[in-house]
Amino acid sequence: MSKTPPNPSMTATDLAEILFSSGLQASDNPTPEQVRTAVDALSRTCAGDPSACAARVAQEAGDHPDTFAVRMRWALDTVQDAYGDLTTAA
C-alpha cells in the first residue's frame, strides 16, 4: 500500500484528525498499513474533506476532554510513522 496520503495536499495534522476519528485505538497497536487503510477508508467517508473529520474530532474533544490530548498525540505520532515525513499544520 502506498505511503501517499489520500489527498496529496493533506498535512500530518489532517491525517491525524482522520485517524483520531477512526475506530483504531493506541491499544490496538495498529501497523502502518492498518493506519493507512483506516485513514483512506474514513477519508472517502469524509469525501476527502479534512474539515468533515475535524467536526468529528471536535465532538470527541467535547465528549472526552480528559483523553483528547493523549489521543491526538498518539494520532500525530502514528500518522508520521505510517506516512513518513509530512508537514504538520500550525
mmCIF file as gemmi writes it, N, C-alpha and C atoms, coordinates in Angstrom:
data_model
loop_
_atom_site.group_PDB
_atom_site.id
_atom_site.type_symbol
_atom_site.label_atom_id
_atom_site.label_alt_id
_atom_site.label_comp_id
_atom_site.label_asym_id
_atom_site.label_entity_id
_atom_site.label_seq_id
_atom_site.pdbx_PDB_ins_code
_atom_site.Cartn_x
_atom_site.Cartn_y
_atom_site.Cartn_z
_atom_site.occupancy
_atom_site.B_iso_or_equiv
_atom_site.pdbx_formal_charge
_atom_site.auth_seq_id
_atom_site.auth_asym_id
_atom_site.pdbx_PDB_model_num
ATOM 1 N N . MET Axp A 1 ? 0.847 -1.183 0 1 0 ? 1 A 1
ATOM 2 C CA . MET Axp A 1 ? 0 0 0 1 0 ? 1 A 1
ATOM 3 C C . MET Axp A 1 ? 0.888 1.239 0 1 0 ? 1 A 1
ATOM 4 N N . SER Axp A 2 ? 0.463 2.253 -0.69 1 0 ? 2 A 1
ATOM 5 C CA . SER Axp A 2 ? 1.224 3.49 -0.844 1 0 ? 2 A 1
ATOM 6 C C . SER Axp A 2 ? 1.278 4.282 0.459 1 0 ? 2 A 1
ATOM 7 N N . LYS Axp A 3 ? 2.396 4.98 0.64 1 0 ? 3 A 1
ATOM 8 C CA . LYS Axp A 3 ? 2.541 5.867 1.79 1 0 ? 3 A 1
ATOM 9 C C . LYS Axp A 3 ? 2.049 7.268 1.455 1 0 ? 3 A 1
ATOM 10 N N . THR Axp A 4 ? 1.386 7.416 0.327 1 0 ? 4 A 1
ATOM 11 C CA . THR Axp A 4 ? 0.862 8.707 -0.097 1 0 ? 4 A 1
ATOM 12 C C . THR Axp A 4 ? -0.481 8.963 0.582 1 0 ? 4 A 1
ATOM 13 N N . PRO Axp A 5 ? -0.678 10.155 1.145 1 0 ? 5 A 1
ATOM 14 C CA . PRO Axp A 5 ? -1.982 10.479 1.748 1 0 ? 5 A 1
ATOM 15 C C . PRO Axp A 5 ? -3.098 10.389 0.708 1 0 ? 5 A 1
ATOM 16 N N . PRO Axp A 6 ? -4.337 10.168 1.164 1 0 ? 6 A 1
ATOM 17 C CA . PRO Axp A 6 ? -5.475 10.082 0.242 1 0 ? 6 A 1
ATOM 18 C C . PRO Axp A 6 ? -5.605 11.32 -0.635 1 0 ? 6 A 1
ATOM 19 N N . ASN Axp A 7 ? -5.251 12.469 -0.11 1 0 ? 7 A 1
ATOM 20 C CA . ASN Axp A 7 ? -5.256 13.722 -0.846 1 0 ? 7 A 1
ATOM 21 C C . ASN Axp A 7 ? -3.862 14.311 -0.665 1 0 ? 7 A 1
ATOM 22 N N . PRO Axp A 8 ? -3.122 14.527 -1.749 1 0 ? 8 A 1
ATOM 23 C CA . PRO Axp A 8 ? -1.735 14.992 -1.628 1 0 ? 8 A 1
ATOM 24 C C . PRO Axp A 8 ? -1.555 16.298 -0.862 1 0 ? 8 A 1
ATOM 25 N N . SER Axp A 9 ? -2.6 17.1 -0.743 1 0 ? 9 A 1
ATOM 26 C CA . SER Axp A 9 ? -2.473 18.362 -0.023 1 0 ? 9 A 1
ATOM 27 C C . SER Axp A 9 ? -2.678 18.202 1.488 1 0 ? 9 A 1
ATOM 28 N N . MET Axp A 10 ? -3.005 16.99 1.932 1 0 ? 10 A 1
ATOM 29 C CA . MET Axp A 10 ? -3.236 16.766 3.356 1 0 ? 10 A 1
ATOM 30 C C . MET Axp A 10 ? -1.931 16.825 4.14 1 0 ? 10 A 1
ATOM 31 N N . THR Axp A 11 ? -2.014 17.46 5.298 1 0 ? 11 A 1
ATOM 32 C CA . THR Axp A 11 ? -0.876 17.542 6.214 1 0 ? 11 A 1
ATOM 33 C C . THR Axp A 11 ? -0.957 16.391 7.219 1 0 ? 11 A 1
ATOM 34 N N . ALA Axp A 12 ? 0.079 16.262 8.016 1 0 ? 12 A 1
ATOM 35 C CA . ALA Axp A 12 ? 0.052 15.273 9.093 1 0 ? 12 A 1
ATOM 36 C C . ALA Axp A 12 ? -1.1 15.558 10.049 1 0 ? 12 A 1
ATOM 37 N N . THR Axp A 13 ? -1.38 16.828 10.271 1 0 ? 13 A 1
ATOM 38 C CA . THR Axp A 13 ? -2.487 17.2 11.156 1 0 ? 13 A 1
ATOM 39 C C . THR Axp A 13 ? -3.818 16.728 10.58 1 0 ? 13 A 1
ATOM 40 N N . ASP Axp A 14 ? -4.019 16.911 9.274 1 0 ? 14 A 1
ATOM 41 C CA . ASP Axp A 14 ? -5.249 16.444 8.63 1 0 ? 14 A 1
ATOM 42 C C . ASP Axp A 14 ? -5.395 14.936 8.796 1 0 ? 14 A 1
ATOM 43 N N . LEU Axp A 15 ? -4.313 14.223 8.532 1 0 ? 15 A 1
ATOM 44 C CA . LEU Axp A 15 ? -4.339 12.762 8.628 1 0 ? 15 A 1
ATOM 45 C C . LEU Axp A 15 ? -4.561 12.316 10.065 1 0 ? 15 A 1
ATOM 46 N N . ALA Axp A 16 ? -3.952 13.017 11.02 1 0 ? 16 A 1
ATOM 47 C CA . ALA Axp A 16 ? -4.141 12.68 12.434 1 0 ? 16 A 1
ATOM 48 C C . ALA Axp A 16 ? -5.594 12.886 12.854 1 0 ? 16 A 1
ATOM 49 N N . GLU Axp A 17 ? -6.228 13.937 12.351 1 0 ? 17 A 1
ATOM 50 C CA . GLU Axp A 17 ? -7.641 14.16 12.666 1 0 ? 17 A 1
ATOM 51 C C . GLU Axp A 17 ? -8.5 13.032 12.116 1 0 ? 17 A 1
ATOM 52 N N . ILE Axp A 18 ? -8.165 12.559 10.928 1 0 ? 18 A 1
ATOM 53 C CA . ILE Axp A 18 ? -8.909 11.44 10.359 1 0 ? 18 A 1
ATOM 54 C C . ILE Axp A 18 ? -8.678 10.186 11.197 1 0 ? 18 A 1
ATOM 55 N N . LEU Axp A 19 ? -7.408 9.91 11.538 1 0 ? 19 A 1
ATOM 56 C CA . LEU Axp A 19 ? -7.114 8.739 12.363 1 0 ? 19 A 1
ATOM 57 C C . LEU Axp A 19 ? -7.799 8.849 13.715 1 0 ? 19 A 1
ATOM 58 N N . PHE Axp A 20 ? -7.763 10.03 14.312 1 0 ? 20 A 1
ATOM 59 C CA . PHE Axp A 20 ? -8.422 10.283 15.597 1 0 ? 20 A 1
ATOM 60 C C . PHE Axp A 20 ? -9.895 9.894 15.52 1 0 ? 20 A 1
ATOM 61 N N . SER Axp A 21 ? -10.515 10.164 14.374 1 0 ? 21 A 1
ATOM 62 C CA . SER Axp A 21 ? -11.946 9.909 14.178 1 0 ? 21 A 1
ATOM 63 C C . SER Axp A 21 ? -12.256 8.45 13.868 1 0 ? 21 A 1
ATOM 64 N N . SER Axp A 22 ? -11.218 7.676 13.601 1 0 ? 22 A 1
ATOM 65 C CA . SER Axp A 22 ? -11.429 6.28 13.23 1 0 ? 22 A 1
ATOM 66 C C . SER Axp A 22 ? -11.647 5.411 14.466 1 0 ? 22 A 1
ATOM 67 N N . GLY Axp A 23 ? -11.925 4.16 14.219 1 0 ? 23 A 1
ATOM 68 C CA . GLY Axp A 23 ? -12.11 3.206 15.308 1 0 ? 23 A 1
ATOM 69 C C . GLY Axp A 23 ? -10.813 2.66 15.869 1 0 ? 23 A 1
ATOM 70 N N . LEU Axp A 24 ? -9.692 2.959 15.219 1 0 ? 24 A 1
ATOM 71 C CA . LEU Axp A 24 ? -8.414 2.45 15.719 1 0 ? 24 A 1
ATOM 72 C C . LEU Axp A 24 ? -8.056 3.103 17.048 1 0 ? 24 A 1
ATOM 73 N N . GLN Axp A 25 ? -7.462 2.326 17.914 1 0 ? 25 A 1
ATOM 74 C CA . GLN Axp A 25 ? -7.04 2.796 19.22 1 0 ? 25 A 1
ATOM 75 C C . GLN Axp A 25 ? -5.553 2.511 19.399 1 0 ? 25 A 1
ATOM 76 N N . ALA Axp A 26 ? -4.902 3.279 20.253 1 0 ? 26 A 1
ATOM 77 C CA . ALA Axp A 26 ? -3.486 3.046 20.552 1 0 ? 26 A 1
ATOM 78 C C . ALA Axp A 26 ? -3.288 1.63 21.078 1 0 ? 26 A 1
ATOM 79 N N . SER Axp A 27 ? -4.225 1.144 21.855 1 0 ? 27 A 1
ATOM 80 C CA . SER Axp A 27 ? -4.121 -0.198 22.431 1 0 ? 27 A 1
ATOM 81 C C . SER Axp A 27 ? -4.19 -1.301 21.372 1 0 ? 27 A 1
ATOM 82 N N . ASP Axp A 28 ? -4.656 -0.959 20.165 1 0 ? 28 A 1
ATOM 83 C CA . ASP Axp A 28 ? -4.697 -1.928 19.062 1 0 ? 28 A 1
ATOM 84 C C . ASP Axp A 28 ? -3.305 -2.161 18.485 1 0 ? 28 A 1
ATOM 85 N N . ASN Axp A 29 ? -2.37 -1.248 18.794 1 0 ? 29 A 1
ATOM 86 C CA . ASN Axp A 29 ? -1.024 -1.302 18.198 1 0 ? 29 A 1
ATOM 87 C C . ASN Axp A 29 ? -1.107 -1.518 16.691 1 0 ? 29 A 1
ATOM 88 N N . PRO Axp A 30 ? -1.828 -0.639 15.983 1 0 ? 30 A 1
ATOM 89 C CA . PRO Axp A 30 ? -2.017 -0.849 14.547 1 0 ? 30 A 1
ATOM 90 C C . PRO Axp A 30 ? -0.701 -0.723 13.777 1 0 ? 30 A 1
ATOM 91 N N . THR Axp A 31 ? -0.595 -1.512 12.73 1 0 ? 31 A 1
ATOM 92 C CA . THR Axp A 31 ? 0.559 -1.429 11.85 1 0 ? 31 A 1
ATOM 93 C C . THR Axp A 31 ? 0.397 -0.209 10.962 1 0 ? 31 A 1
ATOM 94 N N . PRO Axp A 32 ? 1.489 0.267 10.357 1 0 ? 32 A 1
ATOM 95 C CA . PRO Axp A 32 ? 1.349 1.394 9.422 1 0 ? 32 A 1
ATOM 96 C C . PRO Axp A 32 ? 0.335 1.11 8.311 1 0 ? 32 A 1
ATOM 97 N N . GLU Axp A 33 ? 0.311 -0.115 7.827 1 0 ? 33 A 1
ATOM 98 C CA . GLU Axp A 33 ? -0.658 -0.449 6.776 1 0 ? 33 A 1
ATOM 99 C C . GLU Axp A 33 ? -2.092 -0.35 7.295 1 0 ? 33 A 1
ATOM 100 N N . GLN Axp A 34 ? -2.344 -0.808 8.513 1 0 ? 34 A 1
ATOM 101 C CA . GLN Axp A 34 ? -3.684 -0.694 9.094 1 0 ? 34 A 1
ATOM 102 C C . GLN Axp A 34 ? -4.079 0.768 9.261 1 0 ? 34 A 1
ATOM 103 N N . VAL Axp A 35 ? -3.126 1.587 9.653 1 0 ? 35 A 1
ATOM 104 C CA . VAL Axp A 35 ? -3.393 3.019 9.806 1 0 ? 35 A 1
ATOM 105 C C . VAL Axp A 35 ? -3.757 3.63 8.461 1 0 ? 35 A 1
ATOM 106 N N . ARG Axp A 36 ? -2.949 3.357 7.434 1 0 ? 36 A 1
ATOM 107 C CA . ARG Axp A 36 ? -3.234 3.919 6.104 1 0 ? 36 A 1
ATOM 108 C C . ARG Axp A 36 ? -4.577 3.425 5.571 1 0 ? 36 A 1
ATOM 109 N N . THR Axp A 37 ? -4.906 2.159 5.813 1 0 ? 37 A 1
ATOM 110 C CA . THR Axp A 37 ? -6.196 1.617 5.368 1 0 ? 37 A 1
ATOM 111 C C . THR Axp A 37 ? -7.347 2.334 6.061 1 0 ? 37 A 1
ATOM 112 N N . ALA Axp A 38 ? -7.232 2.52 7.379 1 0 ? 38 A 1
ATOM 113 C CA . ALA Axp A 38 ? -8.292 3.203 8.131 1 0 ? 38 A 1
ATOM 114 C C . ALA Axp A 38 ? -8.426 4.652 7.689 1 0 ? 38 A 1
ATOM 115 N N . VAL Axp A 39 ? -7.304 5.34 7.503 1 0 ? 39 A 1
ATOM 116 C CA . VAL Axp A 39 ? -7.336 6.741 7.076 1 0 ? 39 A 1
ATOM 117 C C . VAL Axp A 39 ? -7.927 6.849 5.673 1 0 ? 39 A 1
ATOM 118 N N . ASP Axp A 40 ? -7.513 5.969 4.77 1 0 ? 40 A 1
ATOM 119 C CA . ASP Axp A 40 ? -8.058 6.002 3.41 1 0 ? 40 A 1
ATOM 120 C C . ASP Axp A 40 ? -9.57 5.784 3.416 1 0 ? 40 A 1
ATOM 121 N N . ALA Axp A 41 ? -10.035 4.8 4.183 1 0 ? 41 A 1
ATOM 122 C CA . ALA Axp A 41 ? -11.472 4.496 4.228 1 0 ? 41 A 1
ATOM 123 C C . ALA Axp A 41 ? -12.266 5.655 4.815 1 0 ? 41 A 1
ATOM 124 N N . LEU Axp A 42 ? -11.795 6.207 5.917 1 0 ? 42 A 1
ATOM 125 C CA . LEU Axp A 42 ? -12.529 7.309 6.541 1 0 ? 42 A 1
ATOM 126 C C . LEU Axp A 42 ? -12.432 8.58 5.708 1 0 ? 42 A 1
ATOM 127 N N . SER Axp A 43 ? -11.319 8.75 5.017 1 0 ? 43 A 1
ATOM 128 C CA . SER Axp A 43 ? -11.176 9.9 4.132 1 0 ? 43 A 1
ATOM 129 C C . SER Axp A 43 ? -12.241 9.862 3.037 1 0 ? 43 A 1
ATOM 130 N N . ARG Axp A 44 ? -12.498 8.681 2.512 1 0 ? 44 A 1
ATOM 131 C CA . ARG Axp A 44 ? -13.565 8.547 1.488 1 0 ? 44 A 1
ATOM 132 C C . ARG Axp A 44 ? -14.922 8.869 2.105 1 0 ? 44 A 1
ATOM 133 N N . THR Axp A 45 ? -15.134 8.455 3.356 1 0 ? 45 A 1
ATOM 134 C CA . THR Axp A 45 ? -16.384 8.75 4.052 1 0 ? 45 A 1
ATOM 135 C C . THR Axp A 45 ? -16.555 10.258 4.225 1 0 ? 45 A 1
ATOM 136 N N . CYS Axp A 46 ? -15.438 10.929 4.487 1 0 ? 46 A 1
ATOM 137 C CA . CYS Axp A 46 ? -15.466 12.388 4.657 1 0 ? 46 A 1
ATOM 138 C C . CYS Axp A 46 ? -15.365 13.102 3.313 1 0 ? 46 A 1
ATOM 139 N N . ALA Axp A 47 ? -15.464 12.349 2.247 1 0 ? 47 A 1
ATOM 140 C CA . ALA Axp A 47 ? -15.397 12.885 0.881 1 0 ? 47 A 1
ATOM 141 C C . ALA Axp A 47 ? -14.088 13.625 0.622 1 0 ? 47 A 1
ATOM 142 N N . GLY Axp A 48 ? -13.012 13.158 1.272 1 0 ? 48 A 1
ATOM 143 C CA . GLY Axp A 48 ? -11.713 13.78 1.056 1 0 ? 48 A 1
ATOM 144 C C . GLY Axp A 48 ? -11.583 15.165 1.649 1 0 ? 48 A 1
ATOM 145 N N . ASP Axp A 49 ? -12.567 15.586 2.433 1 0 ? 49 A 1
ATOM 146 C CA . ASP Axp A 49 ? -12.573 16.923 3.029 1 0 ? 49 A 1
ATOM 147 C C . ASP Axp A 49 ? -12.146 16.831 4.489 1 0 ? 49 A 1
ATOM 148 N N . PRO Axp A 50 ? -10.925 17.244 4.82 1 0 ? 50 A 1
ATOM 149 C CA . PRO Axp A 50 ? -10.462 17.144 6.206 1 0 ? 50 A 1
ATOM 150 C C . PRO Axp A 50 ? -11.363 17.855 7.207 1 0 ? 50 A 1
ATOM 151 N N . SER Axp A 51 ? -12.056 18.912 6.791 1 0 ? 51 A 1
ATOM 152 C CA . SER Axp A 51 ? -12.916 19.636 7.732 1 0 ? 51 A 1
ATOM 153 C C . SER Axp A 51 ? -14.097 18.781 8.186 1 0 ? 51 A 1
ATOM 154 N N . ALA Axp A 52 ? -14.523 17.837 7.355 1 0 ? 52 A 1
ATOM 155 C CA . ALA Axp A 52 ? -15.613 16.949 7.759 1 0 ? 52 A 1
ATOM 156 C C . ALA Axp A 52 ? -15.168 16.075 8.927 1 0 ? 52 A 1
ATOM 157 N N . CYS Axp A 53 ? -13.934 15.605 8.889 1 0 ? 53 A 1
ATOM 158 C CA . CYS Axp A 53 ? -13.418 14.809 10.001 1 0 ? 53 A 1
ATOM 159 C C . CYS Axp A 53 ? -13.086 15.691 11.193 1 0 ? 53 A 1
ATOM 160 N N . ALA Axp A 54 ? -12.717 16.93 10.936 1 0 ? 54 A 1
ATOM 161 C CA . ALA Axp A 54 ? -12.408 17.851 12.036 1 0 ? 54 A 1
ATOM 162 C C . ALA Axp A 54 ? -13.629 18.04 12.934 1 0 ? 54 A 1
ATOM 163 N N . ALA Axp A 55 ? -14.813 18.023 12.354 1 0 ? 55 A 1
ATOM 164 C CA . ALA Axp A 55 ? -16.031 18.145 13.157 1 0 ? 55 A 1
ATOM 165 C C . ALA Axp A 55 ? -16.176 16.956 14.097 1 0 ? 55 A 1
ATOM 166 N N . ARG Axp A 56 ? -15.792 15.769 13.627 1 0 ? 56 A 1
ATOM 167 C CA . ARG Axp A 56 ? -15.83 14.577 14.481 1 0 ? 56 A 1
ATOM 168 C C . ARG Axp A 56 ? -14.831 14.717 15.625 1 0 ? 56 A 1
ATOM 169 N N . VAL Axp A 57 ? -13.653 15.265 15.308 1 0 ? 57 A 1
ATOM 170 C CA . VAL Axp A 57 ? -12.633 15.473 16.334 1 0 ? 57 A 1
ATOM 171 C C . VAL Axp A 57 ? -13.159 16.434 17.399 1 0 ? 57 A 1
ATOM 172 N N . ALA Axp A 58 ? -13.779 17.506 16.973 1 0 ? 58 A 1
ATOM 173 C CA . ALA Axp A 58 ? -14.328 18.486 17.914 1 0 ? 58 A 1
ATOM 174 C C . ALA Axp A 58 ? -15.379 17.845 18.82 1 0 ? 58 A 1
ATOM 175 N N . GLN Axp A 59 ? -16.205 17.006 18.245 1 0 ? 59 A 1
ATOM 176 C CA . GLN Axp A 59 ? -17.22 16.309 19.039 1 0 ? 59 A 1
ATOM 177 C C . GLN Axp A 59 ? -16.567 15.424 20.082 1 0 ? 59 A 1
ATOM 178 N N . GLU Axp A 60 ? -15.567 14.645 19.658 1 0 ? 60 A 1
ATOM 179 C CA . GLU Axp A 60 ? -14.855 13.77 20.595 1 0 ? 60 A 1
ATOM 180 C C . GLU Axp A 60 ? -14.132 14.569 21.68 1 0 ? 60 A 1
ATOM 181 N N . ALA Axp A 61 ? -13.534 15.687 21.291 1 0 ? 61 A 1
ATOM 182 C CA . ALA Axp A 61 ? -12.834 16.537 22.261 1 0 ? 61 A 1
ATOM 183 C C . ALA Axp A 61 ? -13.806 17.045 23.322 1 0 ? 61 A 1
ATOM 184 N N . GLY Axp A 62 ? -15 17.416 22.889 1 0 ? 62 A 1
ATOM 185 C CA . GLY Axp A 62 ? -16.011 17.871 23.835 1 0 ? 62 A 1
ATOM 186 C C . GLY Axp A 62 ? -16.534 16.76 24.716 1 0 ? 62 A 1
ATOM 187 N N . ASP Axp A 63 ? -16.666 15.566 24.133 1 0 ? 63 A 1
ATOM 188 C CA . ASP Axp A 63 ? -17.187 14.428 24.895 1 0 ? 63 A 1
ATOM 189 C C . ASP Axp A 63 ? -16.155 13.845 25.851 1 0 ? 63 A 1
ATOM 190 N N . HIS Axp A 64 ? -14.876 13.915 25.465 1 0 ? 64 A 1
ATOM 191 C CA . HIS Axp A 64 ? -13.812 13.281 26.259 1 0 ? 64 A 1
ATOM 192 C C . HIS Axp A 64 ? -12.607 14.21 26.399 1 0 ? 64 A 1
ATOM 193 N N . PRO Axp A 65 ? -12.783 15.363 27.031 1 0 ? 65 A 1
ATOM 194 C CA . PRO Axp A 65 ? -11.668 16.32 27.123 1 0 ? 65 A 1
ATOM 195 C C . PRO Axp A 65 ? -10.473 15.777 27.9 1 0 ? 65 A 1
ATOM 196 N N . ASP Axp A 66 ? -10.718 14.842 28.8 1 0 ? 66 A 1
ATOM 197 C CA . ASP Axp A 66 ? -9.648 14.289 29.624 1 0 ? 66 A 1
ATOM 198 C C . ASP Axp A 66 ? -8.683 13.409 28.831 1 0 ? 66 A 1
ATOM 199 N N . THR Axp A 67 ? -9.123 12.864 27.715 1 0 ? 67 A 1
ATOM 200 C CA . THR Axp A 67 ? -8.252 11.975 26.924 1 0 ? 67 A 1
ATOM 201 C C . THR Axp A 67 ? -7.893 12.565 25.561 1 0 ? 67 A 1
ATOM 202 N N . PHE Axp A 68 ? -8.415 13.736 25.258 1 0 ? 68 A 1
ATOM 203 C CA . PHE Axp A 68 ? -8.201 14.32 23.93 1 0 ? 68 A 1
ATOM 204 C C . PHE Axp A 68 ? -6.717 14.485 23.6 1 0 ? 68 A 1
ATOM 205 N N . ALA Axp A 69 ? -5.957 15.134 24.464 1 0 ? 69 A 1
ATOM 206 C CA . ALA Axp A 69 ? -4.552 15.446 24.155 1 0 ? 69 A 1
ATOM 207 C C . ALA Axp A 69 ? -3.727 14.18 23.951 1 0 ? 69 A 1
ATOM 208 N N . VAL Axp A 70 ? -3.945 13.192 24.792 1 0 ? 70 A 1
ATOM 209 C CA . VAL Axp A 70 ? -3.184 11.942 24.666 1 0 ? 70 A 1
ATOM 210 C C . VAL Axp A 70 ? -3.529 11.242 23.356 1 0 ? 70 A 1
ATOM 211 N N . ARG Axp A 71 ? -4.81 11.19 23.026 1 0 ? 71 A 1
ATOM 212 C CA . ARG Axp A 71 ? -5.209 10.505 21.788 1 0 ? 71 A 1
ATOM 213 C C . ARG Axp A 71 ? -4.703 11.267 20.558 1 0 ? 71 A 1
ATOM 214 N N . MET Axp A 72 ? -4.764 12.606 20.586 1 0 ? 72 A 1
ATOM 215 C CA . MET Axp A 72 ? -4.287 13.373 19.44 1 0 ? 72 A 1
ATOM 216 C C . MET Axp A 72 ? -2.782 13.215 19.28 1 0 ? 72 A 1
ATOM 217 N N . ARG Axp A 73 ? -2.027 13.202 20.358 1 0 ? 73 A 1
ATOM 218 C CA . ARG Axp A 73 ? -0.579 12.994 20.272 1 0 ? 73 A 1
ATOM 219 C C . ARG Axp A 73 ? -0.297 11.622 19.656 1 0 ? 73 A 1
ATOM 220 N N . TRP Axp A 74 ? -1.045 10.604 20.091 1 0 ? 74 A 1
ATOM 221 C CA . TRP Axp A 74 ? -0.904 9.266 19.507 1 0 ? 74 A 1
ATOM 222 C C . TRP Axp A 74 ? -1.201 9.313 18.009 1 0 ? 74 A 1
ATOM 223 N N . ALA Axp A 75 ? -2.272 9.973 17.629 1 0 ? 75 A 1
ATOM 224 C CA . ALA Axp A 75 ? -2.656 10.046 16.22 1 0 ? 75 A 1
ATOM 225 C C . ALA Axp A 75 ? -1.576 10.746 15.398 1 0 ? 75 A 1
ATOM 226 N N . LEU Axp A 76 ? -1.037 11.841 15.897 1 0 ? 76 A 1
ATOM 227 C CA . LEU Axp A 76 ? 0.027 12.547 15.17 1 0 ? 76 A 1
ATOM 228 C C . LEU Axp A 76 ? 1.273 11.681 15.014 1 0 ? 76 A 1
ATOM 229 N N . ASP Axp A 77 ? 1.694 11.049 16.099 1 0 ? 77 A 1
ATOM 230 C CA . ASP Axp A 77 ? 2.876 10.186 16.042 1 0 ? 77 A 1
ATOM 231 C C . ASP Axp A 77 ? 2.647 9 15.11 1 0 ? 77 A 1
ATOM 232 N N . THR Axp A 78 ? 1.453 8.454 15.152 1 0 ? 78 A 1
ATOM 233 C CA . THR Axp A 78 ? 1.134 7.265 14.366 1 0 ? 78 A 1
ATOM 234 C C . THR Axp A 78 ? 1.082 7.575 12.87 1 0 ? 78 A 1
ATOM 235 N N . VAL Axp A 79 ? 0.513 8.712 12.483 1 0 ? 79 A 1
ATOM 236 C CA . VAL Axp A 79 ? 0.497 9.04 11.051 1 0 ? 79 A 1
ATOM 237 C C . VAL Axp A 79 ? 1.904 9.36 10.556 1 0 ? 79 A 1
ATOM 238 N N . GLN Axp A 80 ? 2.738 9.941 11.405 1 0 ? 80 A 1
ATOM 239 C CA . GLN Axp A 80 ? 4.132 10.178 10.996 1 0 ? 80 A 1
ATOM 240 C C . GLN Axp A 80 ? 4.811 8.849 10.715 1 0 ? 80 A 1
ATOM 241 N N . ASP Axp A 81 ? 4.562 7.854 11.556 1 0 ? 81 A 1
ATOM 242 C CA . ASP Axp A 81 ? 5.134 6.527 11.333 1 0 ? 81 A 1
ATOM 243 C C . ASP Axp A 81 ? 4.574 5.881 10.071 1 0 ? 81 A 1
ATOM 244 N N . ALA Axp A 82 ? 3.286 6.055 9.83 1 0 ? 82 A 1
ATOM 245 C CA . ALA Axp A 82 ? 2.632 5.395 8.7 1 0 ? 82 A 1
ATOM 246 C C . ALA Axp A 82 ? 2.916 6.062 7.363 1 0 ? 82 A 1
ATOM 247 N N . TYR Axp A 83 ? 3.078 7.388 7.365 1 0 ? 83 A 1
ATOM 248 C CA . TYR Axp A 83 ? 3.225 8.117 6.106 1 0 ? 83 A 1
ATOM 249 C C . TYR Axp A 83 ? 4.606 8.713 5.904 1 0 ? 83 A 1
ATOM 250 N N . GLY Axp A 84 ? 5.429 8.722 6.92 1 0 ? 84 A 1
ATOM 251 C CA . GLY Axp A 84 ? 6.757 9.308 6.767 1 0 ? 84 A 1
ATOM 252 C C . GLY Axp A 84 ? 6.743 10.785 7.083 1 0 ? 84 A 1
ATOM 253 N N . ASP Axp A 85 ? 7.677 11.494 6.515 1 0 ? 85 A 1
ATOM 254 C CA . ASP Axp A 85 ? 7.872 12.903 6.816 1 0 ? 85 A 1
ATOM 255 C C . ASP Axp A 85 ? 6.832 13.754 6.116 1 0 ? 85 A 1
ATOM 256 N N . LEU Axp A 86 ? 5.875 14.246 6.89 1 0 ? 86 A 1
ATOM 257 C CA . LEU Axp A 86 ? 4.814 15.109 6.355 1 0 ? 86 A 1
ATOM 258 C C . LEU Axp A 86 ? 4.842 16.434 7.083 1 0 ? 86 A 1
ATOM 259 N N . THR Axp A 87 ? 4.284 17.435 6.46 1 0 ? 87 A 1
ATOM 260 C CA . THR Axp A 87 ? 4.145 18.738 7.096 1 0 ? 87 A 1
ATOM 261 C C . THR Axp A 87 ? 3.049 18.664 8.136 1 0 ? 87 A 1
ATOM 262 N N . THR Axp A 88 ? 3.241 19.351 9.252 1 0 ? 88 A 1
ATOM 263 C CA . THR Axp A 88 ? 2.217 19.466 10.276 1 0 ? 88 A 1
ATOM 264 C C . THR Axp A 88 ? 1.686 20.9 10.243 1 0 ? 88 A 1
ATOM 265 N N . ALA Axp A 89 ? 0.388 21.03 10.165 1 0 ? 89 A 1
ATOM 266 C CA . ALA Axp A 89 ? -0.215 22.366 10.136 1 0 ? 89 A 1
ATOM 267 C C . ALA Axp A 89 ? 0.036 23.075 11.45 1 0 ? 89 A 1
ATOM 268 N N . ALA Axp A 90 ? 0.185 24.374 11.379 1 0 ? 90 A 1
ATOM 269 C CA . ALA Axp A 90 ? 0.442 25.177 12.58 1 0 ? 90 A 1
ATOM 270 C C . ALA Axp A 90 ? -0.805 25.319 13.403 1 0 ? 90 A 1
